[in-house]
Amino acid sequence: MMNKLLFFLILSAACATSGAELQVLLMNGDTAPGGLGTVNVNSSTRMSIEGDQIAIATSYRIPNSMDTADIMLTRACDGDFNVVAVEGQSLPNTNVISGLDNLGGPVINASGLLAFPADSTLASNPNSDRGDLVFATSSGIQDLIVPYGLAAPGGNGQLFTPLSLIPAINSAGLVAFSARLYNTNGGANDDEGVFRYDPDTGSIIEIVRKGDSVPSGPGTYTGTQFQSNEIFASPFISADGRVAFYAEVNGNVFGDNGIFVSDGITTTDYFRFDDVLPGGGSPRYGNGSGYDFNENGDLVASVNHAGTSSALNGVYRTDGNTVVRIAATGQTAPSGFPFRTFSSSVRQDASGKAVFEATVTTTGTPEGIYTGSGGPITQLALEGTPSPEGRGEFTSMGSYTISRGGYVAFRANAELGNAIYRQRNGLIEEVVSTFDSIDGSMITGLVLGGRSFGQSAGINDRGEVLFRFILADGRQGVAIAGVEPGTGVGTDSDGDDVPDACDNCIEVSNPQQADADDDGFGNACDADFNQDCVVNATDLGVMRLVFFTDDAIADLNEDGVVNAGDLGIMRSQFFSAPGPSAAGQCIN
């Protein structure tokens, strides 16, 4: 389905201090993408942003009817919306989609690959209820990762995915997910697990299974401790395909649990109940929502831990070998007061910088939002302290999110209204507030995009913040704030009629977008023939071997022959990485 619509409303006064723009993407009453009806954004709408890619699960009102139907949309790098999936659509297994919103929500990567859960029914029986996990691109559904009843790897049981599932996706499109199973050999003893899907092969491998032995010993992964929770919380996945998961363990003590990382072959204990933490104490976990695992394989967790004399809390980071304390109970916060308690929600960027919420020990035990990576801690907001833009003092903290590059967005309430703020380049800026108006109606409510747990973000590396808004006249919509003039979707730095957000050579004009080695970097800016992320003598040696031939990879100027023109381009890139490209940074 390639029907497209983009509705942009530019509200230039949305954030006078930062000079940024607010762009409305969808709003109730507007014609839905694909002309299917009118947009019906609501509290069940789920959304995620990564780079220039946005995924939104929402609904629309069916023409000439009071009924609504669900729809999955993506905003492509050129700014258009694509209809990826819609309620009533047939899936590859002939099931029919019966629901898309109010579920775990979509996750999307910078290349526009996404995964999302879908409620479905059998075409022959509309009253049947199934759960499917879907893999898609902006052009539509590509595969069913887990069609209901799929045989598990190894043949022990059949898979189905809980609709509350939040999968994880990495830059290569590998998807990690938790699932339940039925018809297993062990019944309730092996009916849950974590798995990884590879879109290139269409295959699924098992990462961990309920009943497996814990490598660090003693015990097995089990669900007998906390029956009300999923045994394996929503997993995360790194750039190299390692999967992090929380699990309960039938070990030596009641309540044994931990956070583990595995590639499907080797499993590492990152945090385990009763491990010794820096400064003393041992971790205790009440659930699996309090951790984040980044693309480099660093894990940050908010843990309760028992010290020698009192119950403590803290935020810690580990690479599986060394544990670093970021903040802990009793440690002095930037306000001068000691930290007291920590929220279970913690997020981090690609470098390991964490954003977290904590209270401090003083009158009223005020909450605050902080960032840190093991050194000095930065306070972003604290109850009882002045907010930006003259809104009075902060009165409460809301949700928060962080981009791979370290930009933070958070929602907070102040005496004179609520707002979404971002931290960028060391500054705290208000990007949208309940003092702003859209289409003649005052904003009365704001919901930050992404999720407080799971691999789903609400801000990208340009500092653009995705959010849902509620207006005084009852309408709702989805928008992005903090778009700097000349940097948003549609900007074309090199004048080749390919927007930067889609361009595989952002600074070199290459309208044909040739990429002979298919690495995300166009020929015109990619003389890195051996894929080591630097142009050097090794690459020059490769070019010498194909000089005066029609080698497509070394033909940097796309004139059909490798010659002095291509050598000149290589010289201009010597000792540099390929790109820059919308695909992101080169990873060796």
C-alpha positions in Angstrom: 0.0 0.0 0.0 1.7 3.1 -1.2 -1.0 5.7 -0.6 0.6 8.7 1.0 -0.5 11.8 2.8 1.5 14.4 4.8 -0.2 17.1 6.7 2.2 19.7 8.2 1.1 22.6 10.3 3.9 24.9 11.1 3.5 26.7 14.4 6.5 29.0 14.5 5.7 30.4 17.9 5.8 27.0 19.6 9.2 27.6 21.1 10.5 31.1 20.7 13.6 30.5 22.8 15.0 27.6 20.8 13.7 29.0 17.4 12.4 25.5 16.7 9.2 24.6 14.9 6.3 22.3 15.8 5.0 20.1 13.0 1.6 18.4 13.3 1.7 15.0 11.6 -1.8 13.7 12.3 -4.9 15.3 13.9 -8.4 14.0 14.4 -10.8 15.0 11.7 -8.1 15.1 9.0 -8.3 12.7 6.1 -6.3 9.6 7.1 -3.3 8.5 5.0 -4.6 6.3 2.1 -8.0 8.1 2.2 -9.4 5.4 4.4 -11.5 7.7 6.6 -10.6 10.4 9.2 -7.8 10.2 11.7 -8.8 9.1 15.2 -5.7 9.6 17.5 -6.5 8.5 21.1 -5.0 7.2 24.3 -4.3 3.9 22.7 -2.1 5.4 20.0 1.5 4.1 20.1 4.4 5.8 18.4 8.2 5.6 18.1 10.9 7.6 16.4 14.4 6.6 15.2 16.4 9.0 13.0 14.0 10.3 10.5 11.7 7.3 10.7 8.5 7.4 12.6 6.0 4.6 13.3 2.5 5.2 14.6 -0.2 2.7 15.5 -3.5 4.5 15.7 -7.0 4.3 14.3 -9.3 6.0 11.8 -13.1 6.5 11.6 -14.7 4.5 8.9 -16.6 6.6 6.4 -20.4 6.8 6.9 -20.0 4.9 10.2 -19.4 5.5 13.9 -17.0 2.6 13.9 -13.2 2.9 14.0 -10.5 0.6 12.6 -6.8 0.4 13.5 -4.0 1.4 11.2 -0.1 1.2 11.2 1.7 4.1 9.6 5.3 5.1 9.0 6.7 8.4 8.0 9.3 7.8 5.4 12.5 9.8 5.1 11.0 12.0 2.5 8.2 13.1 4.9 5.3 11.2 3.4 3.2 8.7 5.4 2.9 5.1 4.2 0.1 2.8 5.2 1.9 -0.3 6.4 -1.0 -2.3 7.8 -4.7 -1.8 8.4 -7.4 -3.6 10.3 -9.2 -6.1 8.0 -6.0 -6.7 5.9 -5.1 -10.3 5.3 -1.7 -11.5 6.6 0.6 -13.8 4.8 -0.8 -16.8 6.8 -4.4 -15.8 5.6 -5.3 -14.5 9.2 -7.0 -11.2 9.2 -5.7 -8.2 11.3 -8.3 -7.4 14.0 -6.3 -4.9 16.0 -3.1 -2.8 16.0 -3.3 -0.1 18.6 -3.5 -0.5 22.4 -0.9 -3.3 22.1 2.8 -3.3 22.8 3.4 -0.9 20.0 5.8 -0.7 17.0 9.6 -0.4 17.1 11.4 1.1 14.1 15.1 1.5 13.1 16.8 4.3 11.2 16.4 2.4 7.9 12.6 2.2 8.3 12.4 -1.5 9.2 9.9 -2.2 11.9 8.3 -4.9 14.0 4.9 -4.8 15.8 2.4 -7.1 17.3 -1.0 -7.6 15.6 -4.2 -9.1 16.9 -5.7 -11.3 14.3 -8.5 -13.8 13.6 -8.9 -16.7 11.3 -10.5 -15.8 8.0 -12.9 -18.6 8.5 -13.8 -17.7 12.1 -14.0 -14.0 12.9 -14.5 -14.9 16.6 -11.2 -16.6 16.9 -8.3 -14.6 18.6 -4.7 -14.9 17.6 -1.5 -13.0 18.2 1.0 -12.5 15.4 4.4 -10.6 15.4 4.9 -8.7 12.1 8.0 -7.6 10.3 7.5 -4.7 7.8 9.1 -1.9 5.9 7.6 1.4 5.0 6.1 -0.1 1.9 4.2 -2.8 3.8 4.2 -6.1 5.6 7.2 -8.3 4.5 6.9 -11.3 6.8 5.2 -12.8 9.8 7.9 -13.3 12.4 5.6 -15.3 14.6 2.4 -16.5 13.0 0.2 -18.0 15.7 1.2 -21.6 16.1 4.6 -21.5 14.5 6.8 -24.4 15.5 9.4 -23.4 18.0 13.1 -23.8 17.0 14.0 -27.4 17.8 10.4 -28.5 17.5 9.4 -28.3 21.2 6.1 -26.5 21.2 4.4 -23.8 19.2 4.8 -20.1 19.5 2.3 -17.3 20.1 3.2 -13.7 21.1 1.4 -11.8 23.9 -0.3 -8.7 22.6 1.4 -6.6 25.2 4.7 -7.5 23.7 7.2 -4.8 22.9 9.8 -6.3 20.5 13.2 -4.8 19.9 14.9 -4.2 16.6 18.6 -3.3 15.8 20.2 -1.3 12.9 20.4 -4.5 10.8 16.8 -5.4 11.3 17.3 -8.3 13.7 14.3 -8.6 16.0 14.3 -9.8 19.6 11.1 -10.8 21.3 9.6 -12.8 24.1 6.9 -15.4 23.5 4.7 -18.0 25.1 4.4 -21.5 23.8 1.9 -24.3 23.9 2.0 -28.1 23.3 5.5 -28.2 24.8 7.2 -31.3 26.3 7.4 -29.8 29.7 4.0 -28.0 29.9 4.2 -25.1 32.3 7.9 -25.8 32.9 9.1 -24.7 29.4 6.2 -22.6 28.0 8.0 -19.2 27.7 11.2 -18.0 26.0 13.1 -15.2 24.2 13.9 -15.5 20.5 15.6 -13.6 17.7 14.5 -13.2 14.1 16.7 -12.6 11.1 14.9 -10.9 8.2 17.6 -11.9 5.7 17.0 -15.6 6.2 13.5 -15.6 7.7 14.8 -17.8 10.5 14.3 -17.7 14.3 16.7 -18.9 16.9 16.1 -19.5 20.6 18.0 -17.2 22.9 16.7 -18.7 26.2 13.9 -20.9 27.3 12.1 -21.3 30.6 13.6 -24.3 32.4 17.1 -23.7 31.0 19.9 -23.8 33.5 21.3 -20.4 34.5 25.0 -20.4 33.3 26.2 -18.6 36.4 24.4 -21.1 38.5 22.6 -22.3 40.5 19.1 -22.7 39.3 16.9 -22.6 36.2 14.8 -19.9 34.6 11.4 -20.3 36.0 8.0 -18.5 36.4 7.0 -19.8 39.8 8.1 -16.7 41.8 5.9 -14.0 40.2 3.1 -15.6 38.4 1.4 -12.3 37.7 4.3 -11.1 35.5 5.8 -12.4 32.3 8.9 -14.4 33.1 10.9 -12.7 30.4 10.3 -9.0 30.2 10.5 -7.1 26.9 14.1 -7.8 25.6 16.6 -5.5 24.0 19.1 -6.2 21.2 22.6 -4.8 20.4 24.0 -3.9 17.0 25.8 -7.3 16.9 22.6 -9.3 17.8 23.2 -10.0 21.5 19.9 -10.0 23.4 19.3 -8.7 26.9 16.5 -10.1 29.0 15.2 -10.1 32.5 14.3 -13.5 34.0 13.1 -15.0 37.3 15.3 -17.8 38.6 14.7 -20.8 40.7 17.9 -20.5 42.6 19.1 -20.7 46.2 16.8 -18.0 47.6 13.2 -16.9 47.1 12.9 -14.1 44.6 16.1 -14.9 42.8 16.3 -13.1 39.4 18.6 -11.2 37.2 19.4 -9.6 33.8 21.2 -11.7 31.3 22.7 -11.3 27.8 23.0 -14.0 25.2 23.7 -14.5 21.5 21.9 -17.8 21.5 25.1 -19.7 22.2 26.8 -18.0 25.2 24.8 -16.4 28.0 26.4 -13.9 30.4 25.2 -12.8 33.8 25.1 -9.0 33.7 23.2 -8.5 37.0 22.2 -11.3 39.3 20.5 -11.4 42.6 23.1 -11.3 45.4 25.9 -10.1 43.1 28.2 -7.7 45.0 27.8 -4.1 43.7 30.3 -1.3 43.9 30.1 0.3 47.3 28.6 -2.8 48.8 25.1 -4.4 48.7 23.5 -6.9 46.3 20.9 -6.3 43.6 17.2 -7.0 44.1 14.7 -6.8 41.3 10.9 -6.5 41.6 10.3 -6.6 37.8 12.1 -6.5 34.5 11.2 -2.9 33.4 14.2 -1.2 35.1 17.0 -1.7 32.6 18.2 -0.6 29.1 20.7 -2.3 26.8 22.3 -0.2 24.1 23.7 -1.0 20.6 27.3 -1.4 22.0 26.3 -4.0 24.5 26.3 -1.8 27.7 23.5 -2.4 30.2 22.2 0.1 32.7 19.8 -0.9 35.4 17.8 0.6 38.3 18.1 -1.8 41.2 17.1 -2.2 44.8 20.0 -3.6 46.8 20.4 -4.7 50.4 23.4 -3.1 52.2 24.7 -4.1 55.5 22.4 -1.9 57.5 19.6 -0.4 55.3 17.7 -0.9 52.1 19.3 1.1 49.3 18.6 1.9 45.6 20.8 2.8 42.7 21.5 3.0 39.0 24.4 0.9 37.7 26.0 0.2 34.3 27.9 -2.9 33.2 29.4 -4.4 30.0 29.2 -7.8 31.5 32.6 -7.5 33.2 32.9 -4.2 35.1 30.1 -2.7 37.1 30.0 1.1 37.4 27.9 3.0 39.9 26.1 5.9 38.3 24.1 7.0 41.4 23.0 5.4 44.7 21.1 6.1 47.9 23.1 8.5 50.1 25.2 9.9 47.3 25.1 13.7 47.0 22.9 14.9 44.2 23.6 18.1 42.3 21.1 20.0 44.6 23.4 19.2 47.6 20.9 16.8 49.1 21.5 13.0 49.2 19.7 10.7 46.8 17.0 8.7 48.4 15.0 6.5 46.0 15.1 5.7 42.3 12.4 5.1 39.7 12.4 1.6 38.1 12.5 3.3 34.6 16.0 4.1 33.3 17.2 4.7 29.7 20.7 5.2 28.1 22.3 6.4 24.9 24.9 4.7 22.8 27.8 5.9 25.0 26.3 4.6 28.2 24.9 7.9 29.5 21.8 7.1 31.6 18.7 9.2 32.3 16.8 8.4 35.4 14.3 9.7 38.0 15.1 9.9 41.7 14.0 11.6 44.9 16.3 13.4 47.4 16.3 13.5 51.1 14.9 16.9 52.2 11.5 18.4 53.0 8.9 16.9 50.7 11.4 14.4 49.2 11.2 16.1 45.8 11.6 14.1 42.6 14.1 15.1 39.9 15.3 13.9 36.5 19.1 13.4 36.1 21.7 12.1 33.7 25.0 10.5 34.4 27.5 7.9 33.2 29.6 7.2 36.3 31.1 10.6 36.8 29.5 14.0 37.6 25.6 13.9 37.6 23.6 16.5 35.8 20.2 17.6 37.1 17.7 18.3 34.4 14.7 19.2 36.6 13.7 19.1 40.3 10.5 19.7 42.0 10.5 23.1 43.8 13.1 24.6 41.4 12.3 27.2 38.7 11.3 25.8 35.3 12.3 27.4 32.0 10.1 30.0 30.2 8.8 31.5 33.5 6.3 28.7 34.2 7.0 28.9 37.9 8.5 26.0 39.9 8.4 22.4 38.8 5.6 20.5 40.7 6.0 16.9 39.4 8.0 14.9 36.9 6.7 12.9 34.0 8.1 10.4 31.5 11.5 10.7 29.8 13.4 9.3 26.9 16.9 9.6 25.3 18.2 9.3 21.7 21.2 7.2 20.7 23.3 10.4 20.5 22.4 11.6 24.0 19.6 14.1 23.5 17.0 13.8 26.3 13.3 14.7 26.3 11.1 14.7 29.3 7.7 15.9 30.4 7.2 17.9 33.6 4.5 19.8 35.3 5.0 23.3 36.7 2.9 25.8 38.6 1.8 27.6 35.4 1.3 24.6 33.0 2.8 21.4 31.7 5.5 21.1 29.1 7.9 18.9 27.2 11.5 19.8 27.5 14.7 18.6 25.9 18.4 18.7 27.0 20.6 19.5 24.1 24.2 20.7 24.1 24.0 21.2 27.8 20.9 23.4 27.7 17.4 22.7 28.9 14.8 24.0 26.4 11.0 24.0 26.4 9.8 22.6 23.1 6.0 22.6 23.6 3.7 23.5 26.5 0.0 23.7 27.5 0.3 27.5 26.7 0.6 26.7 23.0 -2.2 26.5 20.6 -2.7 24.3 17.5 -5.3 25.1 14.8 -6.9 27.7 17.1 -7.3 25.5 20.1 -5.2 25.5 23.3 -3.2 22.4 24.2 -4.5 20.8 27.4 -2.5 17.6 27.5 0.9 16.2 26.3 2.1 12.6 26.1 5.7 11.9 25.2 6.4 9.4 22.4 8.2 6.1 22.9 7.8 3.9 25.9 9.3 4.1 29.4 10.5 0.5 28.9 11.4 -1.5 25.8 13.5 -0.3 22.9 11.2 2.5 21.7 12.3 6.2 21.8 10.6 9.5 21.7 13.4 11.8 20.5 16.0 11.5 17.7 19.5 12.6 17.2 18.5 16.0 15.8 16.6 16.7 19.0 13.2 16.3 17.4 10.6 15.2 20.0 7.6 13.0 19.1 4.5 13.4 21.2 0.7 13.1 21.3 -1.3 16.2 22.2 -4.9 16.8 23.4 -6.7 20.1 22.6 -9.3 22.0 24.5 -11.9 21.3 21.8 -11.4 17.5 22.3 -9.3 16.8 19.3 -6.1 14.8 19.6 -3.1 14.4 17.3 0.6 13.5 16.9 3.3 16.0 16.3 7.1 16.5 16.5 8.6 19.6 18.2 12.1 21.0 18.3 12.6 20.9 14.5 15.3 23.4 13.7 14.8 25.5 10.6 16.7 24.0 7.7 17.4 20.7 9.4 14.1 18.8 9.2 12.7 16.3 6.8 13.0 17.7 3.2 16.3 19.5 3.7 18.7 18.8 0.8 22.2 19.9 1.6 23.9 18.8 -1.6 21.2 19.9 -4.0 20.7 16.5 -5.7 16.9 16.4 -5.2 17.3 13.6 -2.6 16.4 14.8 1.0 19.2 14.5 3.5 17.0 12.1 5.5 17.1 9.7 2.5 20.5 10.6 1.0 23.3 8.0 1.0 25.8 10.8 0.4 24.5 13.9 2.2 27.3 16.2 1.3 28.1 15.0 -2.3 25.5 15.3 -5.1 24.6 11.8 -6.4 21.0 11.9 -7.7 21.3 8.2 -8.9 22.1 7.1 -5.3 24.4 4.3 -6.6 25.6 2.0 -3.8 27.4 -0.9 -5.5 28.5 -2.6 -2.3 25.1 -2.1 -0.6 26.5 -0.8 2.7 24.3 2.3 3.0 27.0 4.7 1.7 26.8 5.9 -1.9 29.6 5.3 -4.3 30.3 9.0 -4.5 31.3 9.2 -0.8 32.5 5.6 -0.2 36.1 4.8 -1.3 36.3 2.4 1.7 36.4 -0.8 -0.3 37.4 -3.2 2.5 34.7 -2.0 4.9 36.9 -1.0 7.8 35.4 2.5 8.1 38.5 4.4 6.9 39.9 5.2 3.4 43.6 4.4 3.4 46.4 2.6 1.5 44.6 -0.7 1.6 41.7 0.8 -0.4 44.1 2.4 -2.8 45.6 -1.1 -3.5 42.1 -2.4 -4.3 41.6 0.4 -6.8 44.9 -0.2 -8.5 43.8 -3.8 -9.1 40.7 -2.7 -11.0 42.0 0.4 -12.7 40.7 0.8 -16.3 38.0 -1.7 -15.7 34.2 -1.3 -15.2 34.3 -2.4 -11.6 31.0 -1.0 -10.1 32.3 -0.6 -6.5 35.4 1.4 -7.4 33.7 3.5 -10.1 33.0 6.3 -7.6 31.8 8.9 -10.2 29.6 6.3 -12.0 31.0 7.0 -15.5 31.4 3.3 -16.4 35.2 3.0 -15.9 37.7 3.2 -13.0 40.2 5.9 -13.9 41.9 9.1 -12.7 38.5 10.7 -11.9 37.8 8.0 -9.3 41.3 8.3 -8.0 40.8 12.0 -7.4 37.6 11.3 -5.4 39.5 8.7 -3.3 42.3 11.2 -2.5 39.7 13.7 -1.2 38.4 11.0 1.2 41.8 9.7 2.4 42.0 9.0 6.1 38.2 9.7 6.5 35.2 7.5 7.1 32.7 7.0 4.2 29.7 9.3 4.2 28.0 11.1 5.8 24.9 9.1 5.0 21.4 9.0 6.2 22.1 5.3 7.0 24.2 6.5 10.0 27.8 6.1 11.1 30.1 3.5 9.6 30.5 0.6 12.0 33.5 -1.7 11.5 
